Structures are given as C-alpha cells and as structure tokens.
Amino acid sequence: MQADKTTLSDLSIFHAEEEQSVFHHIDFARTIGGRDMLRHLLGSPLSNLAEIRGTQQVLQLIISVHAQWPEQISNGTVMVVGRFYETAVSDIPSNPNAFSALMYKLMNGADYSAIRYSVTHCIDFVQGLQSTARLLYQPDAPPILEQHITRIARLLEHPVIRAMLQEIPKQPLAPHKVLEYGRFLRLHYKQQLYELLDIYYLMDAWYGMATACKTHQLQFPEFVEQEQPLLKASELYHPLLQTPVAYSVGLTPEKNFLFLTGANMGGKSTFIKAVGVAVYLAHAGMGVPAQSMQLTMFHGLLSNIQMADNIIKGESYFYNEVQRIRKTIEKINDGKKWLILIDELFKGTNVQDAMKCSTAVIEGLRKMKNALFILSTHLYEIGESLQQYPNIQFRYFETSIHNEQLVFSYQLKEGVSNDRLGYLILKKEGIVEMLERL
C-alpha cells in the first residue's frame, strides 16, 4: 500500500519525538537489529493480500507461543556476534589440541579472551535460534515463515555448528574447543552467520509486533476481496491516547464519502487519524485498535491533515492545500482502491472562497467510486447543498455548554453540527475581557 511522507507524518507513524509515534507504541523488539527491522516493516506496508494474511498468521502463531519464547538471545548476544569479525586477533592455529591451545592462551591472552567471549555468545545465538525455529515450526506454516525456518535448518547443518548446538549452556569450554569454534566461525562461516542474524532480526521484529498486539489487545482485521473499496470498524480508537473514546465507522461503495463536522477540539482530527492508523497497521499485517474491522486491501492511503506554509519557496498555506488536492486527484484517478483523509479543507482562505472551493472539491471527489473519503470541515453551511448526494453520509461530534463551560462528549452522531462556539472559547480564555480593558 502506498503512503507518502506527508501521510506518515500526519498519522504519526514515525515522529521526531519518538514517544509520540505509532512505531514507539508497537516497538517491543528485543534487539537493536530487530528494532531496525521493525521500523523497516512498518515503513513498508504490504500490497499483496497473501503477504498480509501470511504476516497475520505468523503474528498469531507467535502470540500463541509467546510465553515459551527462548531467552538465550539478548541484544548483547547479537552485538557480540556481529562484532566478532571486526575484532583483530592473532591467527588461530588449525586443528588445535590441548597443548597448542594452551600455548596460544599463554602467548595471546587478550586475543584468547576475546575469542572465548565471542564463541560463547555465538553458541548462545545458534542455540537460541534453533529453539526459536523449533518453537515456530508448524506443518502448515505460512510460506513467509516456512522459508526462513527451512533456511535456518540448512545453515545449522554443518558438523561444527551441530557440535556447538550440543554444548551445555553456561558450561566452560575447553581451550582447544574455543579455538576450534573460533577459527571455523572466522574463516568459514562469516556469511552464514550474518545471514542467520538477518533472519533473527526479522523474527525479533515479528515478536515485537506480536507482543504489541498482545499487550495492547489489538484485533486482527478481516480482509474482504471485492472490486470496490470497503471499510467497517466497531469500537475503533486511537492507539496513542491513554483514555480513548471508541467509534464505529462504515464506508461502503454505496456510502463512500463521510462528511464530518463539529467544534474545534471536539474530536474530528483524532477520529480521522484513528481510521488512518488502523488501516495502515492492517496493511502491515498487524492487529488494529478496534473491537472488529473489515476492509478491502487498499492500493494507497493519502491524508491532508497538517499542511503548512513554505516560506522559503514563497508558498502560502492555501497554495499548498490546493497542490495537495491536485496530487490526490492525479493519484486516485487510476481506478485502484484508495482511502483519502482530509481534515479541515481550505483553512487558508476566506470563508466565502473556502465554501466555494470545498463544495467543488467534494462534489467532484464523491463521484469516484474506487475511493473512500473522510473529510472534516468547519464550513457547516455547505452540508445542506450536499444532502442531495446519496453516497455522502453526515456525522458530527457534539459539543454542549454547561455553566458557560464547553463539554466535549467525543461521541460521533448522525447529521451536521450547528455549533458556533468560537466567541465562547474567546470569552472563556479571558481574551474578551482583556480586549475590553485596552
């Protein structure tokens, strides 16, 4: 699924302040390499339904055996293994015996210690990887997992590696064994060991994704195969909120455009982002923050939420909004399935102009049956003229006033908002009083 940098930023998939990102929320990888792989997987949403379902199956399998996940491999272990080949040591004798090993240890004490330390961690690594592969082996495993398990088995077949697999964990090795294993690993197994590390990083990334699903109780969505796009979710919420409010949403070929209104701070942007994040995670093969979710696979996801001026280029806010809409139309005019999220369209121009522009855009976009749209606006007035179109559904976030205080229910209701609360907010914040005293 396509998702450009603007969309990734709008949805906070990644963020300069990492704790505010979706990535940080799901990062339960145990190693730095696994974390880097997880970042890669999250940044590359899948475009093949078989791969999505295969990833879902892998994560569900890991969840089912989560309590038995091997503990031998730590971040320290893979770091030592990876750096073994960067460490310069004196030449290791071939076919070492007790005497030659003792002499090497006496003559090259520091080198011997480095080799022993690295070999010990390599043994932990291959034993832990073998245990992981055995834990995940299933006769009907998805191809994406089966190929890696098969590859692990082949790479561990060498007689020296098999001898390492038989070593008793934490049991001190005889010096000649240390040198035998060290020489083999350095001279004959470098490429294979790096390949095993890469496979483990992928499995660690999957473990992180599965742990996130288990920890945050994310539910795996059901993908529907049909020509026109579909998105239905119940009890959907934004995963980055500590106390989120859940919503239900349904976009179908017959009702493919959601016109969203409500007061500022009422929940519009959060709702739009919640939908986008859920669809994005679904295309990464992950569970989603919802009680249940059905959707088709989308070719792409585009958002228009956080536009900005470009002072260096001399581009105004409104100009950037127009260009984003233009690029959106150009992209989704390919007949493929798209999800388009637009928050507060045309904030960068005067009200009359914004109403005319917004109406023109909505009336054009709503004709496109290959895409689903969620569009929020503060221009409630244009809702009436859009009632004539049967494929547009209208929802709003209700805001009430109690003792001159704003009360946000964050509940999504049917219809168009008629809230006019700007002056009340100005008064509540003391701005009116300050102005009167000038």
N, C-alpha and C positions, 0 to 999 in steps of 0.2 A: 504494500500500500504506500502510495506517495504521501509525503508530508514534508513541506518545506521548512526552512529555518524559522520563518515567521510563525508558522503553526506550532512548532516545537516550543518556541518562546512563549506564545500565547497560552499554551496549555501547561507551561512549566514542567515539561518532560525533563528538561535539563535547566539548570538555573545557575547564575553566577554565585549566588549564595546557596550552596548545595542543599542545605537543610530545608530549603523551600521548594525542592524539586521532587517530582514523582520518582525519579531514579533513586534518590536518597530513601524514599519511603519503602521501596521494594528491595533495597540492597542488603541482602543477608548472605552474600558470598563470604567464604571463609578465608580467601586468599586475595592478594592484590591482583594476580593474574585472572582469577575468577571474576573479580570486580570489573576489570577492564573488558573481559568478555561479555559480562552482563551489560555494560554500557554499550558495547557494540550491538548486542542483540536488541536492546531497547531502542537504539537509534536506527534499526533496520527492520521495521515492521514487515511482516511476510505478505507476499502477494499470491500465494498458492494455497488453496484450501486444504490440500493433503498435508502440506507442511504445518499449517496451523493446527489441524487436528492431531497430527503426529506430536507436536510440541505439547499440546494439551494432555495427551496420553502419557508422555514422559513425566510431566509435572505431577499428574495424578498418581503415577506409579511411585515417584519419589515421596509424595505425601504419605502413601500407604506404608512405606518402609522408613519413614523419617526417623523414628526412634532408634533404628538399627544402623544409622549412617556411620560408617567407620570413622574413628577418631585419630588414626595414625598420622594422617596428613594434615599438617598445620601450615600456616603461612611461612613460618620459619623453615619448615622442611623444604618447600618448593623453592624458597630463596637460596638455600644452601645448594640444592641440586642444580639450580640454574647457574650458579656462580662457580661450580666446580671446575668448569672448563676455562674460566677466566683466571684461575689461581695458578701461578707458576710454581712448579715443584721439580725437583731433580728427577732424572729419568728413573723409572721404576724397573727393577730387574725382571726379565722374563722368567717364567716358571719359578717363582720364589719358593724357597724352602725355609725351614726354621732358622738355619744359620744365616742365609743371605738376607732374610727379613730382619734378623737381629742386627746385622751389620748396618743395614740401611737405616734402621731406627736409631742406632748409635751415632752414625755419621751425619744423618739428616733429620734430626729430631723434630724441628719445626715442620718440615715437609711431611714427615710421617704423621704428625698430629693432624695436619690439615687433611691428609688423605683419609685417615681413620674417621675424622669428623664427617667428611663428605660421604664416605661409603656408608656409614651408619644411617645417615639421612636418606641416602639412595635406597637402602634396604627398607626403611620405613615407607618410602614413597611407593616402591613397586608392590610391597605387601598391601599397603592401603589401597592402591589402585586395583589390585586383583580382588580384594574384598569388595570394593565398590562395584566392580563389574559383575561379580557373582551375585551381589545383592539385587542388581537391576536386571539380571538375566531373566527373560521370560520367553517361552516358546513362541508366543505371538507378539513379541515386542515390536513397536513401530520401527520401520526401516531406518529412521534417523538415529535411533538408539542402537539397533542391532548392528549396524555397520561399524560403530565405534567399539562396541563390546567385542566383535569379531577381530577388529584390528588390535585391540589390547591383548587378546589371547595370542595372536600371532607374534606380537612384539615381545611377549614374555616367554616364548618357547625356547629361546637359546639356553643351552645347558648351564652356562654361568649364571644367567638370570634365574633359572629354576633353582639353582643351588642357593642363591640369595633369598629366594622365596621360602626356602626351608629353614633359614636361620631363625633361632629363637629370639623374639623381640627383646631388646634391652640386655641381651646376653653378650658380654665382651667377646670380640672376635680375636682369634689367634693372629699374630702379626703377619704370617705368610698369607692368611686369608684376606687381610686388609689390603695387602699389596696386590694379590691376585685379582681381587674385585676392582681395585682402583685402576690397575693397568688396563683391564678389559674395558671398563667404562670410558676411560680417557682415549684409548686408541681404537676401539672397535664399536662403540655404542653411543657416540655423541648424537648423531642424527636421530637415532631411535628414541633416545631419552628425551630429546627436545619434542619429538612428536607425541610421546606419552604425556609430557607436560601440557601441550596444547589440548590434548583430549581431556585431561583432567580439568583444565581451566573451563572448558565447555561444560563438563559435568558439575563443576562447582557453581557456575553461573545458573545452570538449571536448578541446582539445590537452593540457591538464593531466591530464585523466582518461586519455587515450590514453597519455601519457608514463608515468603511474603504472603502467598495465597492462604497458607495455613494460619499464620499469625493474624492476618487482617480479615480472615474469613471471606476471602474473595470467591465468587462463584463462577464456574466456567460457563461461558455463554454457549448457546446453540446456534450454529451457523445454518442458515436456510439457503438452499440452492434454488434460485429463481431469477428470471431475467431482469425484473425491476427491483429497485432497492427497497429494503425493509429495515426498520429499527423499532423494536419494542422492548421496554425495560420496566420492571416494577421495583420499587424501593431503591432507586438509583441515588447515589450520594457522591459527594466529592471526597476523595480519599485523604486529602491533606487537612481537612477540618477535624478538630478534636471532637466537636459535638455537631455533626452534620444533620441536616434535615433531608429526608428521603423524598424522592419524587417518582412519579410514574409518567412515562412518555411513550407515545406511539406515533410513528411516522410510517405511512404505507403508500403504495402507489396512488391510492385514491385521495389520501390526505398527506401530501408530501411536503407541505410548507407550514411551518409553525411561526405565527406572528405573536411576538412576546412583548408585553408591556408591563409597567409597574414603576414605582418610585425609585429614585436612586437609593442604593443600599438595601433595596428590597429583595435581592437575590437573583436578578436576571443573569449577571455575568457568571456567578457561581454555578448556576444551573447549566448555562451553555458550556462552561469549562468541564463540568462533571460529565456531560454527554460526550464531549470530545475525548476526555481522558479514558473513559470506559471503552469507547470504540477503538482507541489507539491500543490500549492494553489487550483487547480482544484479538487484534491483528498481530500482536507479539506472541500469541498463544497462551496468554495468561488468563487468570480469573479476573473478574471485574467487580467493582464496588456496587453491587446490586443484589437483590434477592433472586432475580432471574433476568435473563436477557436473551432475546432472539434478534439476529441480524443477518443480512447478507454480507458477503465479502465486498468491501469497497475498493475501487481502484485507487481512490485518493481521499484525503481529508484536508480541507483548507479552512482557515479561520481568518477573520478580520476583527480583531478584538482590541489590540493595543497599538494603534497607529501613532506616529509621531512626526513632528516637523523634521526636515533635514536642512539645517541652517547652512551647512557647507555648500550643498547643491542649490540652495535657494528655493527649496520645495516646501510648500505650505502643507499643513495638516490635511486640508480638503483635497489638495492635489494628490497626495499620497493615498487618500481614501479612494479617489477616482481610479488611480492606477491599479490599486489592489482589486477593485471590482472588475476592471478591464481584464487583468490577468486571470481572474477567476473565470470569467465568461469564456475566455480563449481556451482555458484548460478543460473545462467541463463540457465543452461543445464537441466531445469526441464519442458520445453515445455510451460511455462506460459509467459505472456506478460511482457517485461522489457524495460525500457529506460536507455541507457548507455551513459554517457557523459565523454569523455576523452579529456583532454587539454594538448597539447604538450607532446605526448608519448615519453618515453625514453630520457628524457633530461639528465639523469645521466650517460651516457656512451658516447664513442667517436662516431663520425658521421657515420663511416662505420658500426660499430656494431649496432648503433641505426637504420640505414636504413634497415639492415637485420632483426633485431628484429621486427621493426614496420611493415614491409611487411608481415612477417609471421603471426603476430597477426591480421592484417587487413584481410588477405586472409582467415584466419580461422573464425574470427567473422562474416564476411559478409555472411557466409553460414547459419547462424542462422536466420530462418525466424520468430521466435517468439519474436524477439527483434528489437528495433530501436536504431541506433547508430549515435552519432555525435562525430567525432574525429578530433581534430586540430593537426597540426604538422608544424614544421619549416623545415622539410625534403621534400621540394618541389619535389626533384628528383624522389621520389618513385611514384609520381602521374601518370607518364607516363605508368608504368607497370600495374597500376590498372585500366586503361581505358578499359581493356578487359572485365571487370565485369559489366554487365548491371544494377545491383542493386545498384551500387555506384554512387552517384551524387557528383559533384565537385563544390565548392563555395569558393570564396576568398574575402578578404577585400582589397580594392585598396588603395595604398599609392602613392602619387605623390611628386615631388620635385619642389619647386618654389623659385628661388633666394637662392638656397642651404638650403632651409628650408623644413622640412617634412610637408606635408599636408595630414591629415587623413580625408577621406570622410565618413568613417564608413558605407559605403554602401556595401551591400552584392551582389556580382556579380558572374556570372557563369564562371567556369573554375578554373585553378590553378595559383596561384600567381608566379611571377618570380622575385619579389623584392629582391634585395641584398643591404640592407641599413645599415648593421652593421657598416661598416667603416665610412659612412657618419655621423651616430649618434656619433661615437667616435670623429670624427673631429669637429662636431658641438658643442660638450660639451667641446672642448678645450683640450682633452686628448692627441691628436696627437701633438699639439704644445708644451704641457708640456713635453712630452717624447723627442721631438727633442731638447729641451733646457737642457736635463740632461747631 
